[in-house]
Amino acid sequence: MRSGSFLVRLIFLGFFLATVVVASVARASFLQMTSQSLGDQYTIKNNGDESSRQVRPFVKAGNWTKEFDAVDLGAGESHTWTLPMEEMQKQVPRGRSPMPILIRYQDANGYPFSVPELKSLETSGLSPAEQQVLTENPLRASLTVEPLRHNEFRVRYALENLTAETLTVTPKIWTPEELRVITVEIPVELKAHGKLEGFFQIHNEKALAGSYYNLFATFEFKQKDLANFVQVTGGISVTPESFAPPFQMSDRDWWSLWAVLFASGLIALRLGTPYLLRKR
């Protein structure tokens, strides 16, 4: 009967391991990158409960781009990079321009993620009168996200010119690398007190089902020879229908496995040692 006892122990060991795995799923770890900027100091902090790898900012100013050195950040750790502000200010037109930053990082398994954010980059030496022009808001903008067919999204925008002069506006959208922008950037002309609608087409490259991804739209224009822009924040929710993730067991699957192992243990106790394992 020792073989039978061994089988019973094996079944209950499986039951125990399944219970441990279910508990582990319930306490799943997460990563969350947050940032803070002060002058030329840019800090990223890992607010998650597991370590992140290859954390680095990718910064764009006009046609100038730079990916900074990568660091590994444990849970609760942060790192600060110094941005070359004077060099960046020379790459943008006089006034105020968008400065998109993409935070790139990996989880413990090496899976890549990215988080976009948008800062404002203002050139130096502006007069008080020019500063006043930049504080005015001559453009009103809004965003609406529409899920389309498989893996496709349309982000509609509406613009309204609040001034008595024609504005040439360049719409742009900034997304994480998991999403790809299909629409080409084309300047549009917005008549005095006029309204205009358009859209950005977004394709889901490798976004995870059940996740929410931030995005930023900017509408750049010139007023009194000064560059300026307005921005609108939005987001895309990726549903299971819009992306099929790699196979993984859900909580329901784990509980089904637990039930099968538990039932197997009860059957083994009632029937005793299987015939093939009995000693002859």
C-alpha positions in Angstrom: 0.0 0.0 0.0 3.0 2.3 0.1 2.7 3.1 -3.6 -0.9 4.1 -3.0 0.1 6.3 -0.1 2.7 7.9 -2.3 0.1 8.7 -5.0 -2.2 10.3 -2.4 0.6 12.4 -1.1 1.5 13.4 -4.7 -2.1 14.5 -5.4 -2.3 16.6 -2.2 1.1 18.1 -3.0 -0.4 19.2 -6.4 -3.4 20.6 -4.5 -1.1 22.5 -2.2 1.0 24.0 -5.1 -2.2 25.0 -7.0 -3.4 26.8 -3.9 0.0 28.6 -3.6 -0.1 29.7 -7.3 -3.7 31.0 -7.0 -2.6 33.1 -4.0 0.4 34.4 -6.0 -1.9 35.4 -8.8 -4.1 37.3 -6.4 -1.0 39.2 -5.2 0.3 40.0 -8.7 3.1 42.6 -8.8 3.0 45.8 -10.8 5.2 48.5 -12.2 4.3 52.2 -12.2 6.7 54.9 -13.5 6.2 58.5 -12.4 8.2 61.6 -13.2 9.1 65.0 -11.8 10.9 67.9 -13.5 12.5 70.9 -11.9 14.5 73.2 -14.2 17.0 70.9 -16.1 16.5 68.1 -13.5 14.3 65.2 -14.7 13.5 62.4 -12.2 11.8 59.1 -12.8 10.6 57.0 -9.8 9.4 53.4 -9.7 6.2 53.5 -7.6 5.5 49.8 -8.3 6.3 46.8 -6.0 8.8 45.1 -8.2 12.1 46.1 -9.9 12.2 47.7 -13.3 15.0 47.4 -15.8 16.5 49.7 -18.4 14.6 52.7 -17.3 15.4 55.8 -19.4 13.8 58.9 -20.9 13.7 59.6 -24.6 13.3 63.3 -25.1 12.3 65.3 -28.3 12.7 69.0 -28.9 11.9 70.1 -32.4 14.1 67.8 -34.6 16.5 67.2 -31.7 16.1 63.8 -30.0 18.1 62.0 -27.3 17.7 58.7 -25.4 19.5 59.1 -22.0 21.5 56.4 -20.2 19.4 53.5 -18.8 19.3 52.5 -15.1 17.6 49.7 -13.1 15.2 50.9 -10.4 14.0 48.8 -7.5 10.6 49.3 -6.0 10.5 52.8 -4.6 13.8 53.9 -6.1 14.3 56.9 -8.4 17.0 58.4 -10.6 17.6 61.9 -11.9 18.9 62.9 -15.3 20.2 66.4 -16.4 18.6 67.8 -19.5 20.7 70.1 -21.8 18.1 72.9 -21.8 20.2 75.5 -23.6 20.9 73.1 -26.4 17.3 72.0 -26.6 16.0 75.6 -26.7 18.1 76.3 -29.8 16.3 73.5 -31.7 12.8 75.0 -31.4 11.3 78.3 -32.8 11.1 81.4 -30.6 8.2 81.0 -28.2 6.7 77.9 -26.6 6.9 74.4 -28.1 5.8 70.9 -26.9 8.6 68.8 -25.5 7.4 65.1 -25.5 9.2 62.6 -23.3 8.8 58.9 -23.6 9.7 56.9 -20.5 11.0 53.5 -21.7 11.5 50.6 -19.3 11.3 46.8 -19.0 9.8 44.4 -16.4 11.8 41.7 -14.7 11.2 39.4 -17.6 12.5 41.9 -20.2 9.1 42.8 -21.6 9.3 46.5 -22.9 6.9 49.2 -21.9 6.7 52.9 -22.6 4.8 55.9 -21.0 4.4 59.2 -22.9 4.2 62.6 -21.2 4.3 66.1 -22.5 6.3 69.1 -21.1 6.5 72.7 -22.3 9.7 74.1 -23.7 10.0 77.9 -23.7 12.9 79.7 -25.4 14.9 82.2 -23.3 15.0 86.0 -23.6 11.3 86.6 -24.1 10.0 90.1 -23.3 7.1 90.6 -20.9 4.9 91.5 -23.9 5.8 88.2 -25.6 5.2 86.3 -22.3 1.7 87.8 -22.2 1.0 86.6 -25.8 2.0 83.1 -24.8 -0.4 83.1 -21.9 -3.4 83.8 -24.2 -5.5 80.9 -25.4 -6.6 81.6 -29.0 -7.6 78.0 -29.7 -10.1 75.6 -28.2 -9.6 71.8 -28.7 -11.2 68.5 -27.6 -10.6 64.8 -28.2 -12.9 61.8 -28.6 -11.6 58.2 -28.9 -13.5 55.7 -31.0 -12.6 52.0 -31.1 -12.9 50.7 -34.7 -12.3 47.2 -36.1 -9.7 44.8 -34.8 -6.7 46.6 -33.4 -7.7 50.0 -34.8 -8.7 53.2 -33.1 -9.8 56.7 -34.3 -9.1 59.7 -32.2 -11.3 62.6 -33.4 -10.4 66.2 -32.6 -12.5 69.4 -32.8 -10.9 72.8 -33.0 -12.3 76.3 -32.7 -10.4 79.5 -33.5 -11.3 82.1 -30.8 -9.6 85.0 -32.6 -10.4 87.3 -35.5 -7.4 86.1 -37.6 -6.6 83.0 -39.6 -4.5 80.4 -37.8 -2.3 77.7 -39.4 -2.5 74.7 -37.0 -0.4 71.5 -37.0 -2.2 68.6 -35.2 0.1 66.0 -33.6 -0.5 63.1 -31.3 1.9 61.4 -28.9 1.4 57.8 -27.9 3.3 55.0 -26.2 5.3 52.8 -28.5 2.8 50.0 -28.0 0.5 52.0 -30.3 1.4 53.3 -33.8 0.1 56.5 -35.4 -0.9 56.0 -39.0 -2.1 59.5 -39.8 0.4 61.9 -41.5 0.9 65.3 -39.8 -0.5 68.0 -42.1 -1.0 71.6 -41.2 -4.6 72.9 -41.5 -5.9 76.4 -42.0 -8.5 77.6 -39.5 -10.4 80.7 -40.5 -11.2 83.5 -38.0 -13.8 82.3 -35.5 -13.9 79.1 -37.5 -14.4 75.5 -36.5 -12.7 72.4 -37.9 -12.8 68.6 -37.2 -10.3 65.9 -38.0 -8.9 62.6 -36.7 -5.8 60.6 -35.9 -5.7 56.9 -36.9 -4.1 54.6 -34.3 -3.0 51.0 -34.7 -2.5 48.6 -31.8 1.0 47.1 -32.2 1.6 45.3 -28.9 -0.6 46.9 -26.3 -1.8 44.6 -23.5 -5.5 43.6 -23.3 -7.2 45.2 -20.3 -4.8 48.1 -20.1 -5.3 51.9 -20.4 -2.8 54.0 -22.4 -2.4 57.7 -22.1 -2.0 59.9 -25.1 -1.5 63.6 -25.8 -2.6 65.7 -28.7 -0.9 69.0 -29.5 -2.1 71.7 -31.9 0.8 74.0 -32.8 0.4 77.5 -34.3 2.1 80.9 -34.6 0.7 84.1 -33.3 2.5 87.4 -33.5 5.6 85.5 -34.8 5.7 83.4 -31.7 5.4 79.6 -31.6 2.7 78.3 -29.3 0.4 75.3 -28.8 -2.5 73.9 -26.9 -2.7 70.3 -25.7 -5.4 67.8 -24.9 -5.0 64.6 -22.9 -6.9 61.4 -23.7 -6.5 57.7 -23.4 -7.2 54.3 -25.1 -8.6 51.3 -23.3 -7.5 48.1 -25.0 -10.2 45.5 -24.7 -9.7 41.7 -25.2 -11.6 42.0 -28.5 -9.0 44.5 -29.8 -6.0 42.4 -29.0 -5.3 38.7 -28.4 -2.6 38.4 -25.7 -0.2 35.4 -25.4 -1.9 32.5 -23.6 -2.0 32.8 -19.9 -4.2 31.2 -17.2 -6.9 33.4 -15.7 -8.0 33.2 -12.1 -10.9 31.1 -13.2 -8.5 28.6 -14.9 -6.5 28.3 -11.7 -9.6 27.7 -9.6 -10.7 25.0 -12.1 -7.3 23.3 -11.7 -7.6 23.5 -7.9 -11.1 21.9 -8.1 -9.8 19.0 -10.4 -6.9 18.3 -8.0 -9.1 18.4 -5.0 -11.6 16.0 -6.6 -8.7 13.7 -7.6 -7.6 13.6 -4.0 -11.1 12.6 -2.8 -11.4 9.9 -5.4 -8.0 8.5 -4.4 -9.0 8.3 -0.8 -12.3 6.5 -1.6 -10.9 4.0 -4.1 -7.5 3.4 -2.5 -4.5 2.3 -4.4 -5.0 1.9 -8.2 -4.6 -1.6 -9.4 -1.6 -0.9 -11.6 0.3 0.5 -8.5 -0.5 -2.4 -6.2 2.3 -4.7 -5.1 2.1 -8.2 -6.4 
